[in-house]
Amino acid sequence: MDGWDEETMRAVVRVCDGATPEEAFDIASAGAWLAFDAGVRNPDDRPWLFTRPHGEPERPAPTLLDRLRGRGGPRAAPPASPPPPPPAVALCHPDGRVREAALDAVRTAPELRPLLVVRCADWVAPVRGKARALLAGLPGDALFPLAGLILRLARRDRGDFARTLLEDALRAAPAAGVLALTSAPDRATYRLAYRIAVDRGLLAPTELAAVAATCGDVTLQDLCAEAAVAAVGPGGAAGPDGAAVLERLLAARPPRVRSAGVTALRRAGRHGDAEPFLADRSAVVRACARYVLRQGGVDPLPLYRELCAAPATHPAAAAGLGECGDRATDAGALWALVEHPVPDVRLHAITGLHALDVVVRERLTPLLDDPSPAVVRAATRALLPEAAGIPEHLLRERSAPQRPRAVRVAADRLLRAAGRQRRPEPGYR
C-alpha cells in the first residue's frame, strides 16, 4: 500500500481527527506506513467524505489541506492559533520544520518509531540527521520489529543508514532475537536473518539442511544448502551429524538442494554414492552425479547404458544417456525408447535425443499426438528448431478446436516458430 489512494487518505483523515495509527490502518504493514507518509506529504483540496455518527448519510469533510492548517471545514476561518497536528501527522508534514520538531515526540511514543525510520531517509538534511541520531540511540533489539520497514526503505536513496544499524544490531544480538526473525512473514526480513544466522553459526548443520530441503525460497535453499555442505569435511563430515546432513540434502525435493548434496559426496569421499542420481529427474542433479563419479575414476556412460536396459525402473536414464552418450552408438537405443509404453520413458527419451542432437523431424512429429501432455511438450521443444520443415497442413490440423489442449498449444508454438502464425489472441484456450 505505498500508493496514494482513497483508502490511504481516509486513514490520514482519521488520524487528523484524533484516531491512533493503529485504529486507522494496518500498522504491521510496512507499505501502510509508507502510504500514510505519502498521503500526508501530498495533500490536495478534495473534500474527503466520511459517514456521520448513527448511520447518517456521508457529508463532505474538510479537505486535508484544511486539516493540516488547523481549519475545521472548507469554509471555516482559521483560528487565531491553530492547534498543532497530531504527532503522527506532524512527522509526515509537508513542511520540513514541522517534521523536524515532531521528532521529539518519538522519544516518549514508541508506537511512532516506524515514522522515525521513514524520516531517516528524509530528503531534508536537518530532518534526516536528527532522525538518524534518535534511531541510533535506540537499543538494538528495538529495531527488530521495524525490520520489514527498514529493509523496504533501504531500496530508496538515503535508505541505507537504518539497514546498517539493523544489520549491526543483528550481528551483536543474542541468538534468540536473530532466530526469531527467521520466522518473519516479510521475505527480505527472514532472508537477512538467515544470512546473519549462517554467518554467525547460529544454526546447526542439520538445521541448515532441513531448512534447505523444506523451504520454498530458492535464495534460502542455496544459502542453507551451501552452509550445510561447508560443514561436511573430508572423509565424511565435521562431527557426528555429517552423514545426516548429506542424507537430508540428497533426499530433498528441490533439485538445487539435491545437486548440492550430490556435489558434497565428492568432498566426503563418497563418490560411489552418486550413482543412483545418474537417473535423477533433474538435469542439474544428473550432471552433478556424473561429475562426482568421474572425480572418483568412474565413467558414467556404461552405467547409463545398463540403466537404459530397464527403462521403466529408471526413466530419466534415457535423458542422461543423451547428455553424455555417443551419437553413433546410443541414438538407436533412444529411438527405441521413444516407443516405450511408459510416458516418462518416452519423455526422457525425447529429451535425450534432443541433448544428443539426433532429432529426426519425420520420426518425432507423430509424438505431437501422444496421449501424455508432458511427452507432447517435450516433442515440441525438440522440434522447434525444425519447425519450418514440418508440413503446414499437419500443424493446422492439430490446432483445430476439437484437439486436446496440449496438442493445440504445441501446433501453435510450432506454427509461430516457423513464422506462419501470429501469437494467439488474449483469452486463448
C-alpha positions as CSV (number, residue, x, y, z in Angstrom):
1,M,0.0,0.0,0.0
2,D,2.7,2.6,-0.8
3,G,0.4,4.1,-3.3
4,W,-1.6,7.2,-2.7
5,D,-5.3,6.3,-2.9
6,E,-8.6,7.0,-1.3
7,E,-8.1,4.3,1.4
8,T,-4.9,6.0,2.4
9,M,-6.4,9.4,2.5
10,R,-9.3,8.2,4.7
11,A,-6.7,6.8,7.1
12,V,-4.9,10.2,7.1
13,V,-8.2,12.0,7.8
14,R,-9.0,9.6,10.7
15,V,-5.6,10.3,12.3
16,C,-6.2,14.1,11.8
17,D,-9.5,13.6,13.6
18,G,-7.7,12.0,16.6
19,A,-7.6,8.3,15.8
20,T,-4.3,6.5,16.5
21,P,-2.5,4.9,13.6
22,E,-3.4,1.5,14.9
23,E,-7.1,2.4,14.6
24,A,-6.7,4.0,11.2
25,F,-4.6,1.4,9.2
26,D,-2.6,-1.8,9.4
27,I,0.4,-0.8,11.4
28,A,2.0,-4.2,10.8
29,S,2.4,-3.4,7.1
30,A,5.5,-1.5,6.0
31,G,3.6,-0.4,2.9
32,A,0.8,1.1,5.0
33,W,3.3,3.3,6.9
34,L,4.8,4.4,3.6
35,A,1.4,5.1,2.1
36,F,0.4,7.1,5.2
37,D,3.6,9.2,4.9
38,A,3.0,9.8,1.2
39,G,-0.7,10.7,1.9
40,V,0.2,13.4,4.5
41,R,3.0,14.8,2.4
42,N,1.0,15.1,-0.7
43,P,-2.3,16.7,0.3
44,D,-4.8,18.1,-2.1
45,D,-8.0,20.2,-2.0
46,R,-10.5,17.3,-2.5
47,P,-13.2,17.1,0.2
48,W,-12.8,13.6,1.6
49,L,-16.1,12.0,2.6
50,F,-16.9,10.3,5.8
51,T,-20.0,8.9,7.5
52,R,-21.8,10.8,10.3
53,P,-22.4,9.0,13.6
54,H,-25.5,6.8,13.9
55,G,-25.5,5.9,10.2
56,E,-26.4,9.3,8.8
57,P,-25.5,9.9,5.2
58,E,-22.0,10.9,4.3
59,R,-21.1,14.5,4.3
60,P,-18.1,16.4,2.9
61,A,-15.2,16.6,5.3
62,P,-12.7,19.4,5.5
63,T,-10.0,19.0,2.9
64,L,-6.7,17.6,4.0
65,L,-5.1,20.9,3.5
66,D,-7.7,22.5,5.8
67,R,-7.0,19.9,8.4
68,L,-3.2,20.4,8.2
69,R,-3.7,24.1,8.5
70,G,-5.9,23.7,11.6
71,R,-9.3,24.7,10.0
72,G,-12.4,22.8,10.8
73,G,-14.0,22.9,7.3
74,P,-13.8,24.2,3.8
75,R,-15.4,27.5,4.6
76,A,-14.3,27.9,8.2
77,A,-11.9,30.7,9.1
78,P,-8.6,29.7,10.6
79,P,-8.5,30.1,14.4
80,A,-6.2,32.7,15.8
81,S,-3.8,29.9,17.0
82,P,-4.4,26.7,15.1
83,P,-3.9,23.5,17.1
84,P,-0.8,21.5,16.2
85,P,-1.5,18.4,14.1
86,P,-1.3,15.0,15.8
87,P,2.3,13.7,16.2
88,A,1.8,11.0,13.5
89,V,0.7,13.6,11.0
90,A,3.3,16.2,12.1
91,L,6.0,13.6,11.4
92,C,4.9,13.4,7.8
93,H,4.0,17.0,7.4
94,P,4.9,18.8,4.1
95,D,6.9,21.4,6.0
96,G,10.3,20.1,7.0
97,R,10.4,22.3,10.0
98,V,7.3,20.7,11.4
99,R,8.7,17.2,10.7
100,E,11.9,18.1,12.5
101,A,10.1,19.4,15.5
102,A,7.8,16.5,15.7
103,L,10.7,14.0,16.0
104,D,10.9,14.8,19.7
105,A,7.6,13.2,20.2
106,V,9.1,9.8,19.3
107,R,11.2,9.8,22.5
108,T,8.0,9.1,24.5
109,A,5.9,7.4,21.9
110,P,7.5,4.1,20.8
111,E,4.4,3.4,18.5
112,L,5.7,6.2,16.2
113,R,9.1,4.6,15.6
114,P,8.1,3.4,12.1
115,L,7.8,7.1,11.2
116,L,11.2,7.8,12.8
117,V,12.6,5.1,10.4
118,V,10.9,6.8,7.5
119,R,12.4,10.2,8.4
120,C,15.9,8.6,8.4
121,A,15.6,8.7,4.7
122,D,14.1,12.2,4.6
123,W,15.2,14.4,1.7
124,V,15.8,17.4,4.1
125,A,19.2,17.1,5.7
126,P,18.3,18.5,9.2
127,V,15.3,16.2,9.5
128,R,17.3,13.2,8.3
129,G,20.2,14.0,10.7
130,K,18.0,14.4,13.8
131,A,16.0,11.2,12.9
132,R,19.2,9.2,12.5
133,A,20.6,10.4,15.8
134,L,17.4,9.3,17.5
135,L,17.3,5.9,15.8
136,A,21.0,5.2,16.6
137,G,20.2,5.9,20.2
138,L,17.6,3.1,20.5
139,P,18.6,-0.3,21.8
140,G,19.5,-2.7,19.0
141,D,16.5,-5.0,19.7
142,A,14.1,-2.1,19.3
143,L,14.9,-2.2,15.5
144,F,13.8,-5.8,15.1
145,P,10.0,-5.1,14.9
146,L,10.9,-2.4,12.4
147,A,13.0,-4.7,10.1
148,G,10.4,-5.0,7.3
149,L,10.0,-1.2,7.0
150,I,13.8,-0.7,7.3
151,L,14.5,-3.1,4.5
152,R,11.7,-1.7,2.4
153,L,13.2,1.8,2.8
154,A,16.7,0.6,2.0
155,R,15.6,0.4,-1.6
156,R,15.4,4.2,-1.6
157,D,18.0,6.9,-1.9
158,R,19.4,7.6,1.6
159,G,17.8,4.5,3.0
160,D,21.0,2.6,3.9
161,F,21.5,4.1,7.3
162,A,18.8,2.3,9.1
163,R,19.7,-1.0,7.3
164,T,23.2,-0.7,8.5
165,L,22.0,-0.2,12.1
166,L,19.7,-3.2,11.8
167,E,22.5,-5.5,10.5
168,D,24.9,-4.3,13.2
169,A,22.2,-5.0,15.8
170,L,21.6,-8.5,14.4
171,R,25.3,-9.3,14.5
172,A,25.5,-8.3,18.1
173,A,22.1,-9.6,19.4
174,P,21.5,-12.8,21.3
175,A,20.9,-15.8,19.1
176,A,17.2,-15.9,20.1
177,G,16.5,-12.5,18.7
178,V,18.0,-13.3,15.3
179,L,16.4,-16.7,15.1
180,A,13.0,-15.2,15.9
181,L,13.3,-13.1,12.8
182,T,13.8,-16.1,10.6
183,S,10.1,-16.7,11.0
184,A,9.1,-13.2,9.9
185,P,6.4,-13.1,7.2
186,D,8.4,-10.5,5.3
187,R,10.7,-12.1,2.8
188,A,13.5,-9.5,3.0
189,T,13.5,-9.8,6.8
190,Y,13.7,-13.6,7.0
191,R,16.4,-13.7,4.3
192,L,18.5,-11.2,6.2
193,A,18.0,-13.0,9.5
194,Y,19.0,-16.3,7.9
195,R,22.1,-14.8,6.3
196,I,23.3,-13.4,9.6
197,A,22.4,-16.6,11.4
198,V,24.6,-18.5,8.9
199,D,27.4,-16.0,9.2
200,R,27.3,-16.3,13.0
201,G,27.0,-20.1,13.0
202,L,23.7,-20.0,15.0
203,L,22.2,-22.9,13.1
204,A,23.5,-26.5,13.3
205,P,24.3,-28.2,10.0
206,T,21.3,-30.5,10.4
207,E,19.1,-27.5,10.9
208,L,20.5,-25.8,7.8
209,A,19.9,-28.9,5.7
210,A,16.4,-29.2,7.0
211,V,15.7,-25.5,6.0
212,A,17.2,-26.0,2.6
213,A,15.2,-29.2,2.0
214,T,11.8,-27.8,3.1
215,C,11.6,-24.1,2.3
216,G,10.2,-22.8,-0.9
217,D,12.5,-19.8,-1.2
218,V,15.3,-20.6,-3.7
219,T,17.6,-18.0,-2.1
220,L,17.3,-19.7,1.2
221,Q,17.7,-23.1,-0.5
222,D,21.1,-22.0,-1.9
223,L,22.2,-20.2,1.3
224,C,21.4,-23.0,3.7
225,A,22.5,-25.9,1.4
226,E,25.9,-24.3,0.8
227,A,26.3,-23.6,4.5
228,A,25.3,-27.2,5.4
229,V,27.7,-28.6,2.7
230,A,30.5,-26.4,4.1
231,A,30.2,-28.3,7.4
232,V,30.9,-31.6,5.6
233,G,34.6,-32.2,5.8
234,P,37.0,-34.6,4.0
235,G,36.4,-38.2,4.9
236,G,32.8,-37.9,5.8
237,A,31.8,-35.0,8.0
238,A,32.6,-32.4,10.6
239,G,31.1,-34.0,13.6
240,P,28.7,-36.9,14.1
241,D,25.8,-35.2,12.2
242,G,27.7,-35.0,8.8
243,A,26.1,-38.2,7.4
244,A,22.7,-37.0,8.4
245,V,23.3,-33.6,6.7
246,L,24.2,-35.3,3.4
247,E,21.2,-37.7,3.6
248,R,18.8,-34.8,4.2
249,L,20.2,-32.9,1.2
250,L,20.1,-35.9,-1.0
251,A,16.5,-36.7,-0.2
252,A,15.3,-33.1,-0.7
253,R,12.6,-32.3,-3.2
254,P,14.2,-29.1,-4.7
255,P,16.7,-30.1,-7.4
256,R,19.2,-27.3,-6.4
257,V,19.3,-28.8,-2.9
258,R,19.8,-32.4,-4.2
259,S,22.5,-31.2,-6.5
260,A,24.4,-29.5,-3.6
261,G,24.2,-32.8,-1.7
262,V,25.4,-34.8,-4.6
263,T,28.3,-32.5,-5.2
264,A,29.2,-32.8,-1.5
265,L,29.6,-36.5,-1.9
266,R,33.0,-35.9,-3.6
267,R,34.2,-33.8,-0.7
268,A,33.1,-36.5,1.7
269,G,35.0,-39.2,-0.3
270,R,31.7,-41.0,-1.2
271,H,32.0,-40.9,-4.9
272,G,30.1,-44.2,-5.5
273,D,27.0,-42.9,-3.7
274,A,26.4,-40.5,-6.6
275,E,25.5,-43.4,-8.9
276,P,21.8,-43.5,-8.0
277,F,21.5,-39.9,-9.0
278,L,22.6,-40.6,-12.6
279,A,18.9,-41.2,-13.3
280,D,17.5,-38.2,-11.3
281,R,14.6,-36.4,-12.8
282,S,16.6,-33.1,-12.8
283,A,19.3,-32.5,-15.4
284,V,21.3,-30.4,-12.9
285,V,21.4,-33.3,-10.4
286,R,22.4,-35.8,-13.2
287,A,25.2,-33.5,-14.3
288,C,26.5,-33.3,-10.7
289,A,26.3,-37.1,-10.3
290,R,28.4,-37.6,-13.5
291,Y,31.0,-35.1,-12.2
292,V,31.3,-36.8,-8.9
293,L,31.7,-40.3,-10.4
294,R,34.3,-39.0,-12.9
295,Q,36.2,-37.5,-10.0
296,G,36.2,-40.9,-8.4
297,G,37.5,-42.5,-11.6
298,V,34.2,-44.0,-12.8
299,D,32.9,-43.4,-16.4
300,P,29.1,-42.8,-16.2
301,L,28.4,-43.8,-19.8
302,P,28.5,-47.6,-19.3
303,L,26.3,-47.2,-16.3
304,Y,23.7,-45.2,-18.3
305,R,23.6,-47.9,-20.9
306,E,22.9,-50.5,-18.2
307,L,20.2,-48.4,-16.7
308,C,18.5,-47.9,-20.1
309,A,18.2,-51.7,-20.3
310,A,15.5,-51.4,-17.6
311,P,13.9,-48.0,-18.6
312,A,10.7,-48.4,-16.6
313,T,12.7,-48.6,-13.4
314,H,14.9,-45.6,-14.3
315,P,13.0,-43.4,-16.8
316,A,15.4,-40.4,-16.6
317,A,18.4,-42.6,-17.5
318,A,17.4,-42.1,-21.1
319,A,17.9,-38.3,-20.8
320,G,21.2,-38.9,-19.0
321,L,22.3,-41.2,-21.8
322,G,21.6,-38.4,-24.3
323,E,23.5,-35.9,-22.2
324,C,26.8,-37.9,-22.3
325,G,26.3,-40.6,-24.9
326,D,27.7,-41.2,-28.3
327,R,25.6,-40.4,-31.4
328,A,26.6,-43.3,-33.4
329,T,26.2,-45.8,-30.6
330,D,23.4,-44.6,-28.4
331,A,20.9,-42.9,-30.8
332,G,19.3,-46.2,-31.7
333,A,18.6,-47.1,-28.1
334,L,17.0,-43.8,-27.5
335,W,14.8,-44.0,-30.6
336,A,13.6,-47.4,-29.4
337,L,12.7,-45.9,-26.1
338,V,10.5,-43.3,-27.8
339,E,8.0,-46.0,-28.4
340,H,8.1,-47.3,-24.8
341,P,4.6,-47.7,-23.2
342,V,5.6,-45.7,-20.1
343,P,5.1,-42.0,-20.7
344,D,8.0,-41.0,-18.5
345,V,10.3,-43.1,-20.6
346,R,9.1,-41.6,-23.8
347,L,9.5,-38.1,-22.3
348,H,13.1,-38.6,-21.2
349,A,14.0,-40.4,-24.4
350,I,12.9,-37.4,-26.4
351,T,14.9,-35.2,-24.0
352,G,17.9,-37.5,-24.6
353,L,17.6,-37.3,-28.4
354,H,17.4,-33.5,-28.2
355,A,20.6,-33.4,-26.0
356,L,22.4,-35.8,-28.3
357,D,21.3,-33.6,-31.3
358,V,20.0,-36.5,-33.3
359,V,16.3,-35.4,-33.7
360,V,14.8,-36.6,-36.9
361,R,11.8,-34.4,-37.7
362,E,9.7,-37.1,-39.5
363,R,10.1,-39.6,-36.7
364,L,9.3,-37.2,-33.9
365,T,6.4,-35.4,-35.4
366,P,3.9,-38.2,-34.6
367,L,4.7,-37.7,-30.9
368,L,2.7,-34.4,-31.1
369,D,-0.4,-36.7,-30.9
370,D,0.9,-38.5,-27.8
371,P,-1.7,-39.0,-25.1
372,S,0.7,-37.6,-22.5
373,P,0.8,-33.8,-22.4
374,A,4.3,-33.9,-21.0
375,V,5.5,-36.0,-24.0
376,V,3.8,-33.6,-26.3
377,R,5.6,-30.7,-24.7
378,A,9.0,-32.5,-24.9
379,A,8.4,-33.3,-28.6
380,T,7.5,-29.7,-29.2
381,R,10.7,-28.4,-27.6
382,A,12.8,-30.8,-29.6
383,L,11.0,-29.9,-32.9
384,L,11.1,-26.1,-32.5
385,P,14.4,-25.7,-34.5
386,E,12.9,-27.9,-37.2
387,A,9.5,-26.2,-37.3
388,A,9.9,-24.7,-40.7
389,G,10.3,-28.2,-42.2
390,I,7.0,-29.6,-40.8
391,P,4.2,-29.5,-43.4
392,E,1.9,-26.7,-42.5
393,H,-1.2,-28.7,-43.0
394,L,-0.2,-31.2,-40.3
395,L,0.1,-28.4,-37.8
396,R,-3.1,-26.7,-38.9
397,E,-5.0,-30.0,-38.4
398,R,-3.6,-30.2,-34.9
399,S,-4.6,-26.7,-34.0
400,A,-8.3,-27.4,-34.6
401,P,-10.6,-26.7,-31.6
402,Q,-11.5,-30.4,-31.1
403,R,-7.9,-31.4,-30.5
404,P,-6.6,-31.8,-26.9
405,R,-5.3,-28.5,-25.5
406,A,-1.7,-29.7,-25.3
407,V,-1.8,-30.7,-29.0
408,R,-3.3,-27.3,-30.0
409,V,-0.7,-25.4,-28.0
410,A,2.1,-27.4,-29.5
411,A,0.8,-26.8,-33.0
412,D,0.5,-23.1,-32.5
413,R,4.0,-22.9,-31.0
414,L,5.5,-24.7,-34.0
415,L,3.5,-22.5,-36.4
416,R,4.8,-19.4,-34.7
417,A,8.3,-20.8,-34.7
418,A,8.0,-21.3,-38.5
419,G,6.7,-17.8,-38.9
420,R,3.3,-19.0,-40.1
421,Q,1.0,-17.7,-37.4
422,R,0.7,-14.7,-35.1
423,R,0.5,-15.1,-31.4
424,P,-2.9,-16.3,-30.1
425,E,-5.4,-13.7,-29.1
426,P,-5.9,-12.9,-25.4
427,G,-8.2,-15.5,-23.8
428,Y,-6.8,-18.3,-26.0
429,R,-7.6,-21.8,-24.5
